[in-house]
Amino acid sequence: APTQLPEFEELDKALFNKGVSVIEANLSDPDFGVDSFAKAMNMSRSTLSRKLKIIYGGTPLDLIRDIRMRHAKSLLSNPNLNVSDVAEAVGFPDRRYFSSSFKKAIGMSPSDYQRRLRGLNETGSETNTEKDN
């Protein structure tokens, strides 16, 4: 593949970062989809799809899902939030649909993911737990 000129790489990075910011700003909106994303990016749906395919290697919907799942993983680490809270926070009003989407993306259910995180927290491995002095 031909190497891109550095200024195009910078533009691609800026476009990608703007896309991530737009998705994050609309994270909890269940109606935020590819059409809303394209509109917010001031692009046609096909232009956005074409550009993301080149920069990211996936579709706009893949990117929206990836960002939502990344945030879901982060929110699930909060012991004060239950799976329904997390589902709503990342734009899934239906907990069951969120759970199946999460399992498909991450390889385990949100509650198993939470249990695994809590187990790691209790044993102190993989997380920095404060020790009593």
Helices and strands as residue ranges (DSSP letters): H 6-25, H 34-40, H 45-55, H 60-76, H 83-89, H 95-106, H 110-123
